[in-house]
Amino acid sequence: MNRLLTRAALLACLCLPGLPAVAAEPPLTEAQAQAMRALVRQTLIENPEILTEAMQALQAKRAEETRVAQQAAIQDHAADLVHADDPVLGPKAAKIAVVEFFDYNCGYCRAAFPDLQATLKAHPDTRIVIKDLPVLGPDSVAVSRLALASRAQGKYAEYHVALMSTRSRLDEATALAIAKDMKLDVARLKKDAAAKAVDETIDRNQSLAESLGINGTPSFVIGDTLFPGKVGTDVLDQAIAAARKTAKN
């Protein structure tokens, strides 16, 4: 019976995907196999929490594997995370970089923007590196292109704040109206938005997001850690403190 119990435990483990393989055992007789199946079934019926615990352990294992893989990807793409052509909010020479992947039409991105503004005020040694990731359709792409083009007129930060503060959905016409109100040269803005350099920036951001396993906005990279979603100022503060500590070591 002890041997059957051992085999039953091994079989239960093998029923769960992603768990490590175990060493092969001598084949069971048909009678032993039937007895073992019955024992496994009865054990799981009487103790269904076993499956819950096993699945939780599996989920934790996979989450840790994802975290480790993302950290490795972040280290491998460090140069692209803080690219020379990326727009920056805050001191350009600040030691700590909060890299944000965002979409102008993402409601969570807009909700997170005040947190980023508060972070800049609370951490003078921090800058926000902006990564346009227009994943919400052609309107988002058009707005990102105009925002990136505004750098040529030296009003990127002001334009970015205005766009992120808009409550309605943004499209090219709306973004151009905002630019006109800000006294930007709209004709030049439209011309600069069609530049190859703008294409390259957006393509680079999309490729980088795929390499890091980013599948939504907003997503933040601070130090060697990826934070998906609207994380709030507490998480940002803690991540910046950790990155600052790592930079000193």
Order of alpha helices (4+ residues) and beta strands (2+ residues): alpha-alpha-alpha-alpha-beta-beta-alpha-beta-alpha-alpha-alpha-alpha-alpha-beta-beta-alpha
